[in-house]
Each structure stands twice: as C-alpha cells, then as structure tokens.
Amino acid sequence: MSNFWYRYGLPFVIMMCSGFLVHLERIFLSGSLETTIVTITMACCMFAFGIACNRHKRKRNESWLKKIFISFFLIFFIFWDLGYFVLPQLKDIFDMLGITGFVIHLFYVYLGYCFFD
C-alpha cells in the first residue's frame, strides 16, 4: 500500500493541493503582486510534482487496458481545455475545486507519467 501511495497517491495529492493553492492566491491577491506570487507558486508546485513522480522507479507495466483509460482521459482533458466538450455540472465542480488550466496542465504531466509507468 505504501508503494501505491508514493507512486500514485502523493503526486495526485500534490496536484490537487497545488491547484487549490493557486486558485486561492488568485482570489485573495490583486495587482502585480498576484502575477509574481502565482508564477513562483506554480514553478514550485511543478518542481515538487516532478520530484514526486520520479521518486520510485521500477519495472514498467505493459498493460494495454490501463493505456486505453489513460488515453481516454487525455483526450477528454484536451477537449475540455479547448472548450469543445463542456458539461455544466462538471464545470461547476471543477470551478469549486479550483481545477482550471494550471491543474489540467498538471493532469497532462500526470497522465504521461502514468502512461509510461
């Protein structure tokens, strides 16, 4: 269970907390200070995410079913980011959780990591 946490759980938690932190900063900060702090926060979050993803490397899994699911989610988030596929209820949930462009870009990195894991 601990190996599962370090491989999948920790990067996912870092991704969600990063999105929430950036979302809160954009709500409570204003002016030029907002841009600077948000940029620094995003860089630190992506760095922490990269460290978490590369923490444990083992033999790669060649499961094709996992790759199909990951490909589906990747296509879904690409269409979501482009605005071609929007569900109002899911959009409300994403907005409430702070899942916007930044977190979706982290999803791209996470899905790429999982695809070749």
Buried (B, 14 or more C-beta within 10 A) or exposed (E): EEEEEEBBEBBBEBBBEBBBBBBEBBEEBEEEEBEEBBEEBBEEBBEBBBEBBEEEEEEEEEEEEEBEEBEEBBEEBEEBBEEEEEEEEEEEEBEEEBBBEBBBBBBBBBBEBBBEB
